[in-house]
């Protein structure tokens, strides 16, 4: 399988009061053609920053280093002009808030065909026809009427469908979905996820799915990367992550999911403590302060991402101890 | 590519759709708007009347505004009060006041409109650029507006007109060129709010360049307050024109302008008060019309309005 996206040691630094701090630290992952990669982590762990960094939508003050190879071209080296060509044409994006991601002053139809015409030399009529077709594909009933309506006339679920239509209209190779279902209620969530899965299969689009919802991950993803405090702490096939969980943080996340078969009224186990602040990262393992298995070594040395079996890496000293 | 079909539960049924559209019939919509925003209509009618009067001044005015009628003066040389021939009386040169008031609307409207448009076309792009790019560009543009706003406005206009030589076009150029900072500030404030919306980010993610973001995505979203401001500006600028003409550096005689009519009438107003009443009243109505229209539009564009 060919790689669509390959990110190597991507780091993003933000300037806070004159000093630079890593929001994303040495993140590496790849996405194969047609594959869905889940990027999981709690709020503020750097998953959105990672995605914005690779399409270069971060503020200019952010310092980005590393490599982001898209079909062999480093996105971080391209000119702004070349970047405009790639955004929306080859890499589509869907955002969290369907209520505000559509421009309130334009009709749905013109917003979709605009995106199409921005990247293709086609006539207005042809753009309209293709937009209508796309609206049908994303499961919008009575698309002819919706074309003539404004965003405020649609519900959240319909707006997210329209956003997906806009993101997919140029048939991108990679779709980045940043918490696409967080703002929707559960029944609509399921429909949107279904839709995204079907579309990415039909269009052979790779999907980078950013979420904090492990349920979504289990349903959608082929592989998962778990992020904590700007680093990837565990990465592997979805089954390995769920059933051969290695990193204590991933374990903690899984323990914190409510289960339907709990017998005695057990309380959920939260991960104690808070994510360390960007300006005060611990010297050793970033999870050490909250980790139930923390050893002295964890507080002194930062663990590297270790290969614990084929296609499964974890950033934890416990694995080193096992090897020794 | 296979069809992905999914039922959309929130889709209204056919019947509901039809009903919803029936309620939106044009006439009903108009009546509802009239009831909800009477100000817009009152202001709008006043402005419309002014425009009609200005455009058809030649047809509406009973006499040539510059003709000094021998029968326009009393035997002792005093101006005539309103009567059957000169409905608003005559001035101290024997000219028909009504014709002069009607022709004066042209100058007022021209200056008000053109000056506001000049402010709009200078202020809007600068405001957008300032708000969107921020940082150094913002600082430079905003400090320039500070400088402009710190000058006593009328004094500044007086000086500029004096340098340019007084004429109708120089008056509106001076007012317009000096009026842009207010527009720029308001536009900048709006841009600061709008640029944080996700649809701006989304547009970037879809490959839109800076120019497109600024003028196709952000600009339409900030137009409402800008339109209100420009409408109110027209009224203000008409007042300013009168002030300048009153001071004698605006429109030059014999071109009739409400401001210069007030200035001329001031000398004889003890025994010919109609020379102040009519141009003053015309000015009042014109400015009031634009202000009502502006306020009404502000209501209309208010997203929290009661429908």
Interface residues (C-beta under 8 A of the other chain):
Chain A: X55 X57 X80 X84 X85 X86 X87 X88 X89 X92 X93 X95 X96 X97 X100 X101 X102 X103 X104 X105 X106 X115 X118 X119 X136 X137 X138 X139 X140 X141 X142 X145 X155 X157 X158 X161 X163 X166 X167 X187 X191 X194 X195 X198 X199 X202 X203
Chain B: X1 X2 X3 X4 X5 X6 X7 X8 X9 X10 X11 X17 X197 X198 X199 X201 X202 X203 X204 X205 X206 X207 X208 X209 X212 X217 X220 X221
